[in-house]
Amino acid sequence: MPAEQQSLPLRLQQGLCDNEPTSATWEDGMAPNQQRGLYDAIFEKLVRSEFSQKSFLPQDDFEKLITENTIKEELDKVFGTLDSSLAKYIAKKAPRTFATLVIQDKVLKAMNLEKSKFNDDYLPIANEDSVLTSLNGLSRDGYAWKWFNSWRTQEKNDFCEKQWTFLSPTFESNSMMEVLHRDCRLPFITCDSKREGGSFSFVHKATIHHAHHKISSVSSSSSICGILLTAIGKPRHCNQRAT
């Protein structure tokens, strides 16, 4: 099991005591009557990025798992039966935001998503000098940021980290050199690296997960190369071309 998955928050098992004996009817460490939810489904589909050394949820699995129905099911578990408008809004405007809340175990914070109009257009966000900022360049003065007003610093930082699980890029045949954030989880399921052109440059030959490329001439197991790191810990400059 990937190490990154181990770092994700685990759901608390209800009604268990430290001295309660293990039952032979329990499966996968789950308590009797404990329901599997969206967190479990996401957890099982995470894939390890051999380049970024962290886990990501492939785009095809994301589309299967994060639907209006599964969103409503998670909301109903927390709030009881709600008007369907919130689930509709999240499914259309903020599915990645909601998925991040799920793996944070903070679904309760989804209540005001529709009211605040915060949505996936703001992602990714970063906590810079104790101020949340959209890395997409959206204004910091918008009403949507009020959604975070009651959040503790730890919760904000956790959101900023976990969001990357659902933000791995998809490459197209005309992909050009671009600057990626240092926390971006590149969807490379294999990666071979070698030093080239000086002590701070590396060339990486990688296999893209099949759900993260739209290159018709390249099979899901084919490789791309030309990934250039300017330096470890600095933004990644990527030049994708099929091999």
C-alpha atoms as a printed R data frame, in Angstrom:
    type eleno elety resid chain resno       x       y       z
1   ATOM     1    CA   MET     A     1   0.000   0.000   0.000
2   ATOM     2    CA   PRO     A     2   1.454   3.416  -0.955
3   ATOM     3    CA   ALA     A     3   2.988   5.345   1.932
4   ATOM     4    CA   GLU     A     4   1.036   8.476   1.024
5   ATOM     5    CA   GLN     A     5  -2.218   6.635   1.530
6   ATOM     6    CA   GLN     A     6  -1.156   5.854   5.066
7   ATOM     7    CA   SER     A     7  -0.916   9.590   5.765
8   ATOM     8    CA   LEU     A     8  -4.530  10.227   4.846
9   ATOM     9    CA   PRO     A     9  -6.938  10.601   7.802
10  ATOM    10    CA   LEU     A    10  -8.726   7.424   8.868
11  ATOM    11    CA   ARG     A    11 -12.389   7.417   9.828
12  ATOM    12    CA   LEU     A    12 -13.130   6.781  13.464
13  ATOM    13    CA   GLN     A    13 -14.848   3.491  14.197
14  ATOM    14    CA   GLN     A    14 -17.921   4.074  16.310
15  ATOM    15    CA   GLY     A    15 -18.706   2.097  19.420
16  ATOM    16    CA   LEU     A    16 -15.317   0.442  19.861
17  ATOM    17    CA   CYS     A    17 -13.423   0.148  23.142
18  ATOM    18    CA   ASP     A    18  -9.730  -0.587  23.587
19  ATOM    19    CA   ASN     A    19 -10.480  -3.782  25.472
20  ATOM    20    CA   GLU     A    20 -13.182  -5.055  23.117
21  ATOM    21    CA   PRO     A    21 -12.295  -8.491  21.727
22  ATOM    22    CA   THR     A    22 -11.759  -8.995  18.010
23  ATOM    23    CA   SER     A    23 -14.713 -10.590  16.263
24  ATOM    24    CA   ALA     A    24 -14.262 -13.124  13.484
25  ATOM    25    CA   THR     A    25 -17.119 -11.464  11.608
26  ATOM    26    CA   TRP     A    26 -15.262  -8.187  11.150
27  ATOM    27    CA   GLU     A    27 -13.811  -7.570   7.700
28  ATOM    28    CA   ASP     A    28 -10.781  -5.421   6.867
29  ATOM    29    CA   GLY     A    29 -10.660  -4.061  10.415
30  ATOM    30    CA   MET     A    30 -14.168  -2.571  10.152
31  ATOM    31    CA   ALA     A    31 -16.570  -2.659  13.059
32  ATOM    32    CA   PRO     A    32 -19.914  -4.470  12.756
33  ATOM    33    CA   ASN     A    33 -22.521  -2.342  10.935
34  ATOM    34    CA   GLN     A    34 -19.857   0.168   9.869
35  ATOM    35    CA   GLN     A    35 -20.744   1.394   6.388
36  ATOM    36    CA   ARG     A    36 -18.185   1.874   3.670
37  ATOM    37    CA   GLY     A    37 -18.362   5.376   2.291
38  ATOM    38    CA   LEU     A    38 -16.846   7.672  -0.307
39  ATOM    39    CA   TYR     A    39 -13.596   7.988   1.651
40  ATOM    40    CA   ASP     A    40 -13.075   4.227   1.432
41  ATOM    41    CA   ALA     A    41 -13.851   4.205  -2.293
42  ATOM    42    CA   ILE     A    42 -11.352   7.012  -2.956
43  ATOM    43    CA   PHE     A    43  -8.721   5.384  -0.744
44  ATOM    44    CA   GLU     A    44  -8.902   2.126  -2.712
45  ATOM    45    CA   LYS     A    45  -8.399   3.858  -6.072
46  ATOM    46    CA   LEU     A    46  -5.402   6.038  -5.205
47  ATOM    47    CA   VAL     A    47  -2.351   5.512  -7.412
48  ATOM    48    CA   ARG     A    48   1.246   6.239  -6.497
49  ATOM    49    CA   SER     A    49   3.067   8.821  -8.615
50  ATOM    50    CA   GLU     A    50   6.558   7.428  -9.126
51  ATOM    51    CA   PHE     A    51   7.772  10.937  -9.951
52  ATOM    52    CA   SER     A    52   6.081  12.988  -7.239
53  ATOM    53    CA   GLN     A    53   6.259  10.165  -4.666
54  ATOM    54    CA   LYS     A    54   2.707  10.880  -3.549
55  ATOM    55    CA   SER     A    55  -0.710   9.484  -4.400
56  ATOM    56    CA   PHE     A    56  -3.289  10.828  -6.832
57  ATOM    57    CA   LEU     A    57  -6.791   9.801  -7.867
58  ATOM    58    CA   PRO     A    58  -6.876   9.056 -11.610
59  ATOM    59    CA   GLN     A    59  -9.318  11.160 -13.600
60  ATOM    60    CA   ASP     A    60 -11.451   8.233 -14.777
61  ATOM    61    CA   ASP     A    61 -11.907   6.991 -11.214
62  ATOM    62    CA   PHE     A    62 -12.662  10.533 -10.057
63  ATOM    63    CA   GLU     A    63 -15.496  10.808 -12.572
64  ATOM    64    CA   LYS     A    64 -16.941   7.459 -11.492
65  ATOM    65    CA   LEU     A    65 -16.709   8.130  -7.761
66  ATOM    66    CA   ILE     A    66 -17.595  11.813  -7.403
67  ATOM    67    CA   THR     A    67 -21.134  12.046  -8.753
68  ATOM    68    CA   GLU     A    68 -24.243  13.895  -7.675
69  ATOM    69    CA   ASN     A    69 -25.580  10.687  -6.096
70  ATOM    70    CA   THR     A    70 -22.446   9.893  -4.081
71  ATOM    71    CA   ILE     A    71 -22.152  13.521  -3.017
72  ATOM    72    CA   LYS     A    72 -25.747  13.523  -1.764
73  ATOM    73    CA   GLU     A    73 -25.167  10.256   0.094
74  ATOM    74    CA   GLU     A    74 -22.196  11.761   1.952
75  ATOM    75    CA   LEU     A    75 -24.106  14.955   2.722
76  ATOM    76    CA   ASP     A    76 -27.082  12.986   4.040
77  ATOM    77    CA   LYS     A    77 -24.813  11.043   6.393
78  ATOM    78    CA   VAL     A    78 -23.660  14.295   7.978
79  ATOM    79    CA   PHE     A    79 -26.713  16.548   7.754
80  ATOM    80    CA   GLY     A    80 -29.635  14.170   7.375
81  ATOM    81    CA   THR     A    81 -31.874  14.585   4.355
82  ATOM    82    CA   LEU     A    82 -31.059  17.866   2.611
83  ATOM    83    CA   ASP     A    83 -32.547  19.711  -0.304
84  ATOM    84    CA   SER     A    84 -30.864  18.363  -3.425
85  ATOM    85    CA   SER     A    85 -29.681  21.828  -4.547
86  ATOM    86    CA   LEU     A    86 -26.440  21.593  -2.541
87  ATOM    87    CA   ALA     A    87 -25.496  18.237  -4.067
88  ATOM    88    CA   LYS     A    88 -26.302  19.583  -7.538
89  ATOM    89    CA   TYR     A    89 -24.149  22.661  -6.968
90  ATOM    90    CA   ILE     A    90 -21.205  20.623  -5.695
91  ATOM    91    CA   ALA     A    91 -21.425  18.086  -8.522
92  ATOM    92    CA   LYS     A    92 -21.439  20.858 -11.130
93  ATOM    93    CA   LYS     A    93 -19.170  23.494  -9.596
94  ATOM    94    CA   ALA     A    94 -17.072  22.032  -6.776
95  ATOM    95    CA   PRO     A    95 -16.521  18.255  -7.051
96  ATOM    96    CA   ARG     A    96 -12.767  18.466  -6.367
97  ATOM    97    CA   THR     A    97 -13.338  20.783  -3.453
98  ATOM    98    CA   PHE     A    98 -15.824  18.301  -2.020
99  ATOM    99    CA   ALA     A    99 -13.532  15.328  -2.597
100 ATOM   100    CA   THR     A   100 -10.844  17.169  -0.652
101 ATOM   101    CA   LEU     A   101 -13.270  17.663   2.241
102 ATOM   102    CA   VAL     A   102 -14.046  13.937   2.174
103 ATOM   103    CA   ILE     A   103 -10.432  12.864   2.663
104 ATOM   104    CA   GLN     A   104 -10.032  15.589   5.290
105 ATOM   105    CA   ASP     A   105 -13.055  14.166   7.120
106 ATOM   106    CA   LYS     A   106 -14.515  17.694   6.965
107 ATOM   107    CA   VAL     A   107 -17.713  17.146   4.960
108 ATOM   108    CA   LEU     A   108 -19.532  19.300   7.537
109 ATOM   109    CA   LYS     A   109 -17.818  22.330   5.978
110 ATOM   110    CA   ALA     A   110 -19.617  21.706   2.684
111 ATOM   111    CA   MET     A   111 -22.820  23.192   4.111
112 ATOM   112    CA   ASN     A   112 -21.998  26.750   2.992
113 ATOM   113    CA   LEU     A   113 -20.335  25.938  -0.337
114 ATOM   114    CA   GLU     A   114 -23.341  26.916  -2.431
115 ATOM   115    CA   LYS     A   115 -24.039  30.024  -0.367
116 ATOM   116    CA   SER     A   116 -20.470  31.291  -0.630
117 ATOM   117    CA   LYS     A   117 -20.143  30.260  -4.312
118 ATOM   118    CA   PHE     A   118 -16.676  28.865  -3.697
119 ATOM   119    CA   ASN     A   119 -15.878  26.397  -6.485
120 ATOM   120    CA   ASP     A   120 -13.128  24.457  -8.223
121 ATOM   121    CA   ASP     A   121 -12.116  27.463 -10.338
122 ATOM   122    CA   TYR     A   122 -10.188  28.711  -7.292
123 ATOM   123    CA   LEU     A   123  -8.126  25.518  -7.045
124 ATOM   124    CA   PRO     A   124  -5.352  25.053  -6.373
125 ATOM   125    CA   ILE     A   125  -5.102  27.389  -3.410
126 ATOM   126    CA   ALA     A   126  -2.153  28.095  -1.116
127 ATOM   127    CA   ASN     A   127  -1.754  29.505   2.370
128 ATOM   128    CA   GLU     A   128   0.794  32.265   1.831
129 ATOM   129    CA   ASP     A   129   1.753  34.383   4.819
130 ATOM   130    CA   SER     A   130  -1.434  33.224   6.582
131 ATOM   131    CA   VAL     A   131  -3.573  34.376   3.647
132 ATOM   132    CA   LEU     A   132  -5.340  31.927   1.333
133 ATOM   133    CA   THR     A   133  -4.662  32.679  -2.321
134 ATOM   134    CA   SER     A   134  -5.788  31.105  -5.584
135 ATOM   135    CA   LEU     A   135  -2.842  29.914  -7.644
136 ATOM   136    CA   ASN     A   136  -5.091  30.427 -10.673
137 ATOM   137    CA   GLY     A   137  -4.939  34.158 -10.095
138 ATOM   138    CA   LEU     A   138  -8.544  34.671  -9.007
139 ATOM   139    CA   SER     A   139  -9.131  37.761  -6.893
140 ATOM   140    CA   ARG     A   140  -8.564  37.498  -3.153
141 ATOM   141    CA   ASP     A   141 -11.325  40.068  -2.604
142 ATOM   142    CA   GLY     A   142 -14.212  37.885  -3.750
143 ATOM   143    CA   TYR     A   143 -17.085  36.863  -1.477
144 ATOM   144    CA   ALA     A   144 -16.268  33.179  -2.002
145 ATOM   145    CA   TRP     A   145 -13.267  33.371   0.323
146 ATOM   146    CA   LYS     A   146 -15.627  33.925   3.253
147 ATOM   147    CA   TRP     A   147 -16.182  30.175   3.121
148 ATOM   148    CA   PHE     A   148 -12.867  29.790   4.951
149 ATOM   149    CA   ASN     A   149 -13.548  32.416   7.655
150 ATOM   150    CA   SER     A   150 -14.245  29.916  10.436
151 ATOM   151    CA   TRP     A   151 -11.477  27.499   9.497
152 ATOM   152    CA   ARG     A   152  -8.515  26.921  11.786
153 ATOM   153    CA   THR     A   153  -5.018  27.321  10.309
154 ATOM   154    CA   GLN     A   154  -4.422  23.582  10.545
155 ATOM   155    CA   GLU     A   155  -7.602  22.890   8.569
156 ATOM   156    CA   LYS     A   156  -6.627  25.372   5.863
157 ATOM   157    CA   ASN     A   157  -3.158  23.886   5.547
158 ATOM   158    CA   ASP     A   158  -4.579  20.371   5.417
159 ATOM   159    CA   PHE     A   159  -6.945  21.396   2.614
160 ATOM   160    CA   CYS     A   160  -4.061  22.964   0.679
161 ATOM   161    CA   GLU     A   161  -2.129  19.698   0.918
162 ATOM   162    CA   LYS     A   162  -4.953  17.244   0.235
163 ATOM   163    CA   GLN     A   163  -6.375  19.124  -2.774
164 ATOM   164    CA   TRP     A   164  -3.438  17.928  -4.891
165 ATOM   165    CA   THR     A   165  -4.767  14.364  -4.701
166 ATOM   166    CA   PHE     A   166  -7.397  15.437  -7.245
167 ATOM   167    CA   LEU     A   167  -5.451  17.944  -9.361
168 ATOM   168    CA   SER     A   168  -3.060  15.827 -11.403
169 ATOM   169    CA   PRO     A   169  -2.801  17.314 -14.920
170 ATOM   170    CA   THR     A   170  -3.982  15.701 -18.154
171 ATOM   171    CA   PHE     A   171  -1.573  15.950 -21.095
172 ATOM   172    CA   GLU     A   172  -2.583  16.586 -24.700
173 ATOM   173    CA   SER     A   173  -0.692  16.237 -27.964
174 ATOM   174    CA   ASN     A   174  -0.043  19.982 -28.073
175 ATOM   175    CA   SER     A   175   1.161  20.265 -24.469
176 ATOM   176    CA   MET     A   176   3.850  22.906 -24.169
177 ATOM   177    CA   MET     A   177   6.411  23.860 -21.561
178 ATOM   178    CA   GLU     A   178   4.707  25.160 -18.456
179 ATOM   179    CA   VAL     A   179   5.504  25.879 -14.834
180 ATOM   180    CA   LEU     A   180   3.896  23.501 -12.354
181 ATOM   181    CA   HIS     A   181   3.588  24.028  -8.629
182 ATOM   182    CA   ARG     A   182   6.084  22.063  -6.552
183 ATOM   183    CA   ASP     A   183   3.209  20.123  -4.918
184 ATOM   184    CA   CYS     A   184   1.631  19.048  -8.215
185 ATOM   185    CA   ARG     A   185   1.325  15.250  -8.317
186 ATOM   186    CA   LEU     A   186   2.326  14.232 -11.818
187 ATOM   187    CA   PRO     A   187   0.379  11.149 -12.987
188 ATOM   188    CA   PHE     A   188   3.427   9.093 -13.917
189 ATOM   189    CA   ILE     A   189   3.173   5.414 -12.993
190 ATOM   190    CA   THR     A   190   6.806   4.733 -13.989
191 ATOM   191    CA   CYS     A   191   9.724   7.155 -14.098
192 ATOM   192    CA   ASP     A   192  13.378   6.795 -15.090
193 ATOM   193    CA   SER     A   193  15.681   9.741 -14.440
194 ATOM   194    CA   LYS     A   194  19.175  10.765 -15.465
195 ATOM   195    CA   ARG     A   195  21.335  13.822 -14.935
196 ATOM   196    CA   GLU     A   196  21.924  15.911 -18.046
197 ATOM   197    CA   GLY     A   197  23.312  19.314 -18.951
198 ATOM   198    CA   GLY     A   198  24.793  20.236 -15.596
199 ATOM   199    CA   SER     A   199  24.408  19.432 -11.913
200 ATOM   200    CA   PHE     A   200  20.931  20.945 -11.575
201 ATOM   201    CA   SER     A   201  19.206  19.425 -14.630
202 ATOM   202    CA   PHE     A   202  17.559  16.025 -14.990
203 ATOM   203    CA   VAL     A   203  15.745  14.342 -17.852
204 ATOM   204    CA   HIS     A   204  12.893  12.027 -16.853
205 ATOM   205    CA   LYS     A   205  11.289   9.385 -19.049
206 ATOM   206    CA   ALA     A   206   7.882   8.554 -17.643
207 ATOM   207    CA   THR     A   207   4.757   6.517 -18.351
208 ATOM   208    CA   ILE     A   208   1.557   8.552 -18.034
209 ATOM   209    CA   HIS     A   209  -1.471   6.961 -16.410
210 ATOM   210    CA   HIS     A   210  -3.931   6.132 -19.199
211 ATOM   211    CA   ALA     A   211  -6.560   8.510 -17.798
212 ATOM   212    CA   HIS     A   212  -4.207  11.486 -17.946
213 ATOM   213    CA   HIS     A   213  -3.284  11.806 -21.588
214 ATOM   214    CA   LYS     A   214  -5.251  12.626 -24.718
215 ATOM   215    CA   ILE     A   215  -2.606  11.710 -27.245
216 ATOM   216    CA   SER     A   216  -4.339   9.538 -29.819
217 ATOM   217    CA   SER     A   217  -1.113   8.173 -31.262
218 ATOM   218    CA   VAL     A   218   0.188   7.003 -27.911
219 ATOM   219    CA   SER     A   219  -1.076   3.926 -26.070
220 ATOM   220    CA   SER     A   220  -1.789   3.968 -22.349
221 ATOM   221    CA   SER     A   221   1.501   2.185 -21.676
222 ATOM   222    CA   SER     A   222   3.647   4.479 -23.801
223 ATOM   223    CA   SER     A   223   6.119   6.948 -22.397
224 ATOM   224    CA   ILE     A   224   6.808  10.653 -22.593
225 ATOM   225    CA   CYS     A   225  10.068  12.395 -21.958
226 ATOM   226    CA   GLY     A   226  11.499  15.846 -21.646
227 ATOM   227    CA   ILE     A   227  10.547  16.612 -18.052
228 ATOM   228    CA   LEU     A   228  13.109  19.100 -16.824
229 ATOM   229    CA   LEU     A   229  13.634  19.996 -13.190
230 ATOM   230    CA   THR     A   230  15.354  23.342 -12.761
231 ATOM   231    CA   ALA     A   231  16.273  22.361  -9.225
232 ATOM   232    CA   ILE     A   232  14.912  20.167  -6.498
233 ATOM   233    CA   GLY     A   233  12.256  22.035  -4.524
234 ATOM   234    CA   LYS     A   234  11.656  24.644  -7.233
235 ATOM   235    CA   PRO     A   235   8.854  24.820  -9.821
236 ATOM   236    CA   ARG     A   236   8.916  22.089 -12.449
237 ATOM   237    CA   HIS     A   237   9.187  23.021 -16.109
238 ATOM   238    CA   CYS     A   238   7.598  20.380 -18.312
239 ATOM   239    CA   ASN     A   239   7.926  19.795 -22.016
240 ATOM   240    CA   GLN     A   240   5.832  16.773 -22.990
241 ATOM   241    CA   ARG     A   241   6.421  14.899 -26.252
242 ATOM   242    CA   ALA     A   242   5.483  11.383 -27.257
243 ATOM   243    CA   THR     A   243   8.218   8.843 -27.775
